[in-house]
Amino acid sequence: MSANSATPADQASGPEKPDPGFRIPKFLKVPFWAQILGGLVLGVLLGWLARSQDISWLVTTLSKVGDTFIGLLKLAVAPLVFFAILVSITNLRKVNNAARLATRTLLWFMVTSLIAVAIGLAIGLLTNPGSGTGLTPKDGKAPDHAGSWIDFLTGIIPTDVITPFTELNVLQIVFMAAVAGIAVLKIGDKAQPILELSESVLALLQKALWWVIKLSPIGTVGLIGFAIADYGWNLISKYATFTADIYIGCALVMFGVYPLLLATVAKVNPLQFFKGAWPAIQLAFVSRSSVGTMPVTQKVTERLGVPKEYTSFAVPFGATTKMDGCAAIYPSIAAIFVAQIFDVNLGVKEYLLIAFVSVVGSAATAGLTGATVMLTLTLSTLGLPMEGVGLLLAIDPVLDMMRTATNVAGQALVPVIVAAREKILDREAYEHASASPLDDFDEPAPAPQPRDAQASRPVPAGV
């Protein structure tokens, strides 16, 4: 039979597809959320066992596992932030009304932060979290270094290009990346090789970080297990009201304010937002790192119908500056808590200062685990004792999970709102966004179709 005598059936079947090889049956795959939940449960059990039976080697093991996971996340933070911000700024050239989008994004960052800090202050004033704890000023210890406005303002500009990366000063890294991105735009075609290299390095870093993200269930066991083994329930009970305030405040913002804004401002279904954004939110809860979660946040935001060119700017920008949990709710309640422990009265002026610090100083939190810099900045602005930081460090990991989940939810929310208001949101994609497991996010792109098949497609208007 000649090469041209293929049967109609052969022609219909098209080119032979490559054998994908062995694949795990779908029913045997454990969803990522189930792996995370399993890690949480196992971590609690191991932590309780290590503490109740005084198993020192188990405590050490849990600590090492958790620290290694966080260390791997932090390892990619400095270069990831630099190249993500650089590329995101240059990507704005592909978007119409780029300056308008950037301004609207920043405006909504500020609006949602103000709402979050108002909720934090209201909860703190209603519950008096520092009363009846049994804690005294002697229980606190001042940090080695406290953040101040002078440090914040002068610390934006680095003295050299190496130190910000070695000391992980994210604010300075963002500054250098922004300058580099603007320079690339100004230079134009001559800077194209630099831009292509930056995009390749960013893709490499995101892939490497993705491998770390897949270790989250194991990291969860170590992080949660060590928290239970080291702190115990007795310590948590002393901070019961404060802990409840943080979780309730974050929940009100995430599941109250955000859905209201989606329904009234963006005019989209709030439930669909959480369905699409859930993979990023759950990873943020476990990893306690907005920057570490950034690749997933960007993926889910794109799946929610936000244009990729705008998402690649808004999400990295938000991952380093948009912190409703760490920079709004937490410092507002923490300031009231510390003031009550040290018997300091706060007035209207102090509450306005808290709001100001939360909106302007949120970049100081850096998108990493913990919010100590933001807390010291708030306490120093109010003139409260720095020993208050020591009181809160013990309980910080338990609080940081909910704070970071709120941060990341807000980082996905604002691009959706802005895109909807600017009429660039793909509403069909938004309505069909699914809570796909994280395993699906780095699936390889489908192989290109034969030319005949591509040629048969209708050409979109304007192409």
N, C-alpha and C positions, 0 to 999 in steps of 0.2 A: 504494500500500500504506500502510495506516494505521500510526501509531506503535506500536499495540499488536499488530500482526500480524507480529512478528519470528518467524523460523523457530526451531525447537528448536536448530539448529546455532548460530544467532546467540546464543541465550540461554546455551548451554553455554560459548560462548567468553568470556562476561563482557565487562566494559568494555574498550574499545580501549586498548591499552598505548601510552604515548608512545614515539615513535621515539628510541632512545638516541643516534642520530647515528653518526658514524664512530668506530669503535673499533679499536685495534691488535689484529690477530689474536693469540690466546694463544700460538701457537708462535713468534711474533716477539718476545715480551716476554722480556727478560733478567731472571732472578730477582735479587733484591736481593743475596743471598749471592754470586752470581756477579759482580755489579758490584763488591762489596767486594773479592773475591778478585782481580779484574782490577785494581782500584786498588792493591792491595798489590804485585802483580807489577810493574805499570807504575812505581810509586813506587820500588821497589828498583832497577829498571833505570835510571831517570832519575837516581836518587841515585848509583849506581855510575858512570854516564857523567859526571855533573857533577864527581865527585871525581877520577876517573882522568884526565879530559881537562882538568881545572881550568877548567871553564866557570862563571865567577862569576855571569853573568846567570841561568843555570839554577838555581844555588843560591839566589839571591835570589828568583827566581820561586817555587820550591818552598816557601821560607820564608814568603813572603807568602800563598800559597794556604793553607798549613796554619794560619798565624796568623789569617787571616780566618775560616776555618771555626770555630776554637776561640773567636774573638771573637764570632761570631754565636751560638754556644751560650751563652757567658757573658752575652750581652746580655739574655737572658730569665731568667737564673738568679734574680736577686734577687726580682723580682715573682712568678715562678713558685713559688719556695719559700714566700713569704709566703702567697699565696692557696691553694696546695696544702695547707699545714699548717692554715690557718684552716678551709678547707672540710672537710678530713679530720676535724678534731676535731668539727665540728658534725655530720658524717655519723654519728658514733658514736651519736647519739640515735636513729637508725633501727635500731640493732642491739641485740638482747637481750644482757644481761650485758656491756655495753660496758667497764666497769671491769675485769672479769675478762679480757676479750680483750686489752685494753691491757697489763695486767700480764703475761699469758702471752707476749705478743709481746716485751716488754722482757726477760723471763726467757730466752727462746730466743735473743734477740740476744746476751745475755751468755754463755750456754752455748756457742754456736757460736764466739764470739770466743775463749773460753778454750781450746777445742779447737784452733783455728787457731794461737794463739800458742804452745801446747805443741808443735805440729808444727814451727813456725818455729824454736823454740829447739833442738829435737832435731836438725833438719837443720843448723843453724849449728854446733852442738857436734860433730857427726859430720864435717863437711867442712872446718872452719876456713877460711872464705871469704877472710879477710884475709891468709892466709899465702901466700908465693910470688907475690904480685902485682907486686912491683917498685915499688909505691907507697910513699911516705914521708909523714910528717906535713907536710912542706914542700909537697906537692902539694895540700893542702887549703886552703880559705879559709873563714873564719868568715862566716856570713850577717850581714846588716845588723841583723836582729832575730831573737832566739831566743825560742821559746815557753817559758813557765814556768807553774807552777800558779797563781801570783798573777794572771798575765795571763788564764789560762783561767777562773778563778773570778770575778774581778772583771769580766772582759770579756763575761760573759754578758748583763749588764744595760747597755743602751745609754744614752748621755748625751743623745741626741736621736733623733728618728725619721728623720732624713735621712741621717746619716753611715753607718749600716749598709748602706744601699742604694748609696751612692756609693763606699764602700770595699769593698763585697761581703763584709761580715762575716756569714757565713751563720748562725753561732751566735746572734748577736743578732737576726737576722731571724726565726729559729725561735722565739726567746723572745717577740718581739713578736707573732708570729702565734699562738702558743699562748695568750697572754694575751687577744688579740682573740677567738679562737675560744671560749674559756671564757666571756668576757663576753657574746658573742652567745647562748650557751646559757642563761646566767643571765637575760638580758633577755627572751628568749622571742619572742612574736609581734611586739613592737615593733621587733625587730632583723631581721625577715624581709626588708625591702627591702635591707639591707646584705648579708644572706646571698645573696639573688638576684643582686645586683650582683657579689659575689665569685665566684659560680659562673659568671657570664657572662664576667667578666674571665679566669678560669682557663681556660675553654673557648677563648677568643680566644688566650691565650698558648700553649696546647697546640697549637692549629692553626698558629700562626706557627712554633713550634718544630718542628712536623712538616715544614714546608717546608725548614727547615735540615737536619733529619735526612736528607731525601732527597738532600742534597748530600754525604752521607758518602763516596761513592766518590771524588768529586773531592777532598774534604778528606783522604782516605786517601793519595792520590798525593802531596800536599804534605807531610803529616806524616811518612810513611815515607821519602819521597825526601830530605827535608831531614835526617832523622836519619842516613841512610847517608852523605849528602854531607858533613855537618858533622863527624860523629864517626868514621866509617870503621870498618872491621873491626878495625884495630889497637887502638883504644880498647876495643872490646867484648872483645877477647881478654884484656886486662888484668883485666877484671871477669868472666871466663868462669865461674869457680866461683860467684861471688856471683849472677850472672845466672841460672845454672842452678839455684841454690838457690831463688831466688824463683819461677821457673817450676815447678820440681818441687813446692815447698811449696804453691803455689796449685793445681796439678793434683791433689795428694793431697787437699786440702780439697774441691775442686769435684767431682772424679770418684771420690773415695774416701769421705770423711766424709759428704758430702751424700747420696749414694745410700744409704749405710748408715742414715742417719737416716730417709730416706723409706721404706725397706723395713721397718725395725723399729719406728719410732715412729709414723709416719703410716700405715704399712701400705698403701702404694701403689707402683705400678710406677715405679722411678727412671728408666728409659729414656723413659717417657712424659713425665716432668717435663722432661727435656732437649729432647725433641722439641717440646714446647710453648713452653719458655722460650728456645730458641735464638735467635730474632730479637733479643731484648733483649741476650743475652750477646754476640752478634757485633757489635752496635752499640756496646756498652760497650768492647769490645776496640779498636775503631777510634777512637771519640770520646774515650776516656779521661775520661769524665765521668758519674758516677752520676746527678747531677741532670739532665743533658742527656738521659740515657736514660730518665728516670723515666716519661714518658708511655707508652713502649713496654713498660717493665717492668710498669706497671699493667695494660695491655691483656693481656699474656700471662698475668699472674696471674689475671685474671678468666677468661680462656679455660681456665685449668687448674681452674676450678670453684670458686674462692674468691668468696664474695659480694662484690658491687661495693661495698656500704657499708663492709665491713671492709677491702677492698683499698684504698679511697680514703684510709684512715687509715694502714694498715701500710706501704704502699709509699713514700709521701712521708716518713713518719717514718724508714723504713729508709734512704732515699736520702740523708739528712743525718746519720745516726748509725750505720748498720750497715756496717762496712768491714772485713771479714775479710782482704782483700788488703792494703789500705793501712794499716790500723791494728792488725793482728795479726801476720801473717806478715812483712811488710816491716820494721817497726821492730825485731822480735825478731832477725832475721838481720842487719839493718843495725847494731844495737848490738854484736853480736859481731864483725862486720867492722871497725867503727871501733875497738873495744877492741884488736883484734889489731894493727891498723896503728899505734896509739899505744902499744902494749905495756902495756895496762892489764888487770889480772886481774879477772875478774868472778866473784862467788861466788853462793851460793844466794840471799842477800838481794837481789842485783841482778836475778837472774832472776825472783824474785817481784815486784819492782818493775816489771819489763817487763810482766808479766802484768796487774798492776794498772793501769798506764798504758793498756794496750791496751783494756781493758774500759771504763774510766771516761772516758778521754780521746778516744775514737774520734770524738766529735762535732766535734773540732777539725779533722778532715780536710776537712770541709765539702762533700764530694761533688764537688769540682772536680778538675781535672787536677793531678796531683802530690800528694805527701804530706809536703811539707817541714815544715809546722807540726807534724804528729804526730812526725816524726823529731826536730826540735829539742826538743819537749816530752820525748821519751824520753831523749835524750842529756843534757839539762839535769837531769832527775831522777836519772840515774845518775852525774852529775858527769863525763861524758865530754867531750872537747874539741869545741867547736862547729865546728872546722875539718873535722871528719868529714863535715859536711853538704856542704861544697864538693867532697869526694871523690866523693860519690854523685850530685850534680846532673848531671854530664856524662852518666851512663848512665840517668838517671831516665825519659826518655820511652820507652825500650825496655822498662823494667820496668813502667811505669804501665799499659800495655795489658793485661797479664795480671792485674795487681792489680785493675784496675777490672772486668774480666770476672768475677773472683771475687766482688768486692763485689756486683755486680748479681745474680749467681746466688744469693747468700745472701739478698738482699733479696726475691727471689721465693720462695725456699725456706721461710723462716720463716712467711709467711702460709699456705702450703699445710699445713705441719705443725700450726700452731695451729688452722686450720679443720678439719683431719682429727680432731684430738684433741677438739675441741669439737662434733664431729658436724654441722658446717655446710658441709662440703665437698661439692660436687656431684660425686660420684665418676663418674657417667656422663659428665659434661662433661670431667672429668679424663682419662678413658680415651680420649675421642675428640678431645682437643686436638691440633691439627696444627701443624706448623712452617710456618704460612702465611707467605709472603713479606711483608716490611714494607709493600709496596705495598697489601696488602689491608686494612691496619689502619684507614685513614680512608675506606673505602668508605662512601658515604652510606647511611643507614638505609633499608630498603625502604619504599616508599610504603604508607600505610595502606590496608587492604582496605576494600571497600564495606561498609556497615553490615550488609547481609544476610549477607555472609560472616562478619563478626565475630559477628553474633548467633547464627549456627549453631554457634559453637564451644561446647563444654561449659565451664561456669563452674567454675574450680578451687574446691576445698573451702575454706571460710573466707573467701571473697571476697564 
